[in-house]
Amino acid sequence: MSGISETAQLETIPIVLPGGLLAILGGGQLGRMMAMAARTMGYRVRVMDPEAACPASFVVDETIVGRWDDVDAAKRLASGADAVTLEIEQIGVDALSQVARLAPLRPGVEPIRIIQDKTLQRAWLAEAGFPVGPFRVVRSEPDLRDAVQALGGRVFLKIGRGGYDGRGQARIGMDAPATEEAIHAAWLSIGERPAVAEMALDLECEISVMAARNPSGEVRAYPAARNHHENQILAWSVLPAGVPAELESRAEALAASVIARLGIEGLLCMELFLTRQGQVLINELAPRPHNSYHQSERACATSQFEQAVRAACNLPLGDTSLITPAAIVNLLGDLWLDGEPDFPAALAVPTVRLHLYEKHTPRAGRKMGHLSAVGATAEQALERVLEAQRLLQPHKP
């Protein structure tokens, strides 16, 4: 079965039909779940990842082993592919450029170049007129000292490239005064690398909004999800967010505007701060499926993973309507350190499902899987999934 529509020559942008080969840069849990959605729709799937036994490797047709900046591996991934997408933004720009010469790359090289470096991302958002909190780009310790003073003495510091799930971040002036020694220690802790210093805000809550855009220009946004972080790692997320309708509409419109302005072909998750003063401020962007929308598999008419496949293949985007409230809770490697989790106990909770990523080495802070649950209300869905998480805790002798 050919992957390209027979009418493709008549179309400006071809549609990749089921039977085509979808290639994914990255084979972690997001690539795994995207691949599972693609396989359900009848696509063949190839991934590239530094690890041969990555989570996606167990559900795809082929795994190319290569580092994120491995140009040769990226070229092998793209060779013969009908479309290429990604599950991680930290791919080398040279590798992305070579991929784009061989196959349609979605989201595209330039959006990834901007998003993968928080110093570029934050500057781009501000220059484009999108709402962000007060910040400074810092490239030296003197820059950081000036930024802490200018931003009121309470600052979150985030490295430009490579940081995620709390890695590459430091807090200044939160738990103790922002002394010269504290600033110096923070600068050392992030490896003395270019970073963004952000003013600490008076937050009501944190939400995210997922938007999708296909190459034909169709855009759809999902309802906002409400997120809760612990130690800078997402602990749980729930749909719907339960924010006022006016803020919800503003957030969805903002996501649709940003994805169109960036020219992304694929997904864009926008993490947002809602302040107690009623501001809606962009925190970070992710051009891929996102942890805070794992519950879209159960809550929405179209999951984020199917939507990613539709966008990459230039199919009509799926309905993003909320069908039922749903919640997820992350399962970190810490859970396994005291013994095997009690999965039967957790699965006895009504509507709870278990999602494991086939990562075979649990480590503290490593995402090993998640639980999901639905309910009549967002509160009930969240209560169920948190109860299941509690019951998972291994029984100590």
C-alpha positions, 0 to 999 in steps of 0.5 A, spaced: 500 500 500 502 506 497 503 511 503 502 517 498 495 519 496 494 517 489 492 525 488 498 527 491 501 530 485 494 534 484 495 537 491 500 542 494 501 538 500 501 531 499 497 526 504 500 520 507 495 515 507 495 509 512 500 504 510 506 510 509 512 510 513 512 515 519 519 516 522 520 519 529 526 522 532 526 520 539 524 513 542 522 515 549 515 514 552 512 519 548 515 516 541 512 509 544 505 512 545 505 516 538 507 509 535 502 505 538 497 510 535 500 510 528 500 503 528 493 503 530 491 507 524 495 502 519 502 506 519 509 503 519 513 506 524 521 507 524 524 511 530 531 514 532 534 514 539 540 513 543 538 507 546 537 500 542 532 498 547 528 504 548 521 504 550 518 505 543 523 499 540 518 494 542 512 497 538 515 499 532 518 496 525 525 499 526 529 502 531 535 507 528 541 507 534 544 514 534 545 520 538 541 527 538 546 530 534 548 524 529 547 526 522 548 520 519 543 516 524 538 522 522 539 521 515 538 513 515 531 515 519 529 519 514 531 515 508 524 513 505 520 516 510 513 519 508 514 524 514 518 525 520 516 528 526 519 528 533 518 526 541 524 530 543 526 537 541 533 537 543 535 534 536 541 537 533 540 543 528 544 540 523 541 533 523 534 536 523 536 540 516 539 533 513 532 530 515 528 536 512 532 535 505 530 527 505 523 527 507 517 532 510 520 534 517 514 536 522 514 541 526 520 544 521 527 546 523 526 553 525 521 552 530 525 547 533 531 551 533 527 557 537 524 552 542 530 548 544 533 553 547 529 557 552 534 563 551 531 564 544 524 561 546 523 566 551 526 572 547 522 570 541 515 570 545 517 577 548 519 580 541 513 577 538 508 580 543 506 574 547 505 575 554 511 572 558 513 574 565 519 579 567 525 575 565 532 576 563 537 572 559 544 571 563 550 569 560 555 570 566 555 570 573 555 578 573 549 578 568 545 573 574 547 578 579 544 584 575 538 580 573 536 578 581 536 585 583 532 587 577 527 582 578 526 583 585 530 578 589 526 572 588 528 568 581 527 561 578 534 560 573 533 555 568 538 553 563 537 555 555 539 548 553 537 541 555 534 542 562 527 538 563 523 535 569 527 540 574 534 538 571 538 545 570 534 549 574 535 553 581 531 557 585 534 564 588 531 568 594 526 563 595 528 559 601 533 564 603 536 571 602 539 572 595 546 573 597 552 573 593 554 566 595 547 564 593 547 567 587 554 564 586 552 557 588 546 557 583 550 559 577 555 553 579 549 548 579 547 550 572 554 549 569 555 556 568 551 556 562 547 561 558 540 561 562 533 565 563 532 568 570 525 569 571 521 573 576 517 569 581 510 570 580 504 570 585 500 564 582 493 562 582 495 555 578 499 552 572 495 550 566 497 547 559 494 548 552 495 543 547 494 546 540 495 542 533 496 544 526 497 540 520 501 542 513 494 545 510 493 550 516 488 547 520 488 549 527 485 546 533 486 547 540 484 542 546 481 544 553 486 547 558 489 542 563 490 543 570 497 541 572 501 540 579 508 539 580 513 537 585 520 538 585 519 541 578 516 534 575 509 534 573 506 530 579 499 530 576 494 533 571 487 533 570 482 535 564 478 540 564 482 545 568 476 548 572 478 555 570 473 561 568 471 560 561 474 567 559 481 565 561 480 558 558 478 562 551 484 566 552 489 560 553 486 556 547 486 562 543 493 564 545 496 557 543 492 557 536 496 564 535 503 561 537 503 555 533 500 559 527 506 564 528 511 559 529 509 555 523 509 549 526 506 543 523 504 538 528 503 539 536 505 545 540 504 544 548 504 551 551 505 551 559 501 557 562 501 561 569 495 564 571 496 569 576 492 571 582 492 578 578 488 575 572 494 574 568 495 569 563 503 568 562 506 563 557 511 559 561 514 554 556 513 551 549 514 544 547 513 542 540 510 535 541 506 530 545 506 532 552 506 529 559 500 534 561 495 531 556 496 523 557 489 523 559 487 526 552 487 518 551 481 518 555 478 525 556 478 527 549 475 525 542 482 525 539 488 523 543 494 527 543 498 521 540 493 520 534 493 528 533 500 528 532 500 522 527 494 526 523 498 532 523 504 529 521 501 526 515 497 532 513 490 528 515 484 532 517 485 534 525 481 530 530 475 533 534 478 535 541 472 536 544 472 533 552 468 527 552 469 526 560 473 528 565 480 525 566 486 525 570 493 522 570 498 521 575 506 520 574 509 514 576 516 515 578 522 510 579 522 512 586 516 507 587 520 501 585 526 502 590 522 499 596 519 493 592 515 492 586 508 496 586 502 493 588 499 494 581 492 489 583 491 494 589 491 500 584 487 497 579 481 495 583 480 503 584 474 504 579 476 506 572 483 506 573 488 504 568 495 502 568 500 505 563 507 502 563 513 505 558 517 498 558 523 502 562 527 496 565 531 500 570 527 504 575 531 511 578 529 516 582 525 521 578 525 517 572 518 517 569 516 509 568 509 510 567 502 513 569 496 511 572 489 514 568 482 515 571 475 518 569 470 520 573 463 524 573 467 530 575 475 532 574 475 532 582 472 525 582 477 523 576 483 526 580 481 523 587 481 516 583 487 516 580 491 519 587 488 513 591 490 508 586 497 511 586 497 511 594 495 504 593 501 502 589 506 503 594 509 497 596 508 494 603 514 494 607 516 488 611 
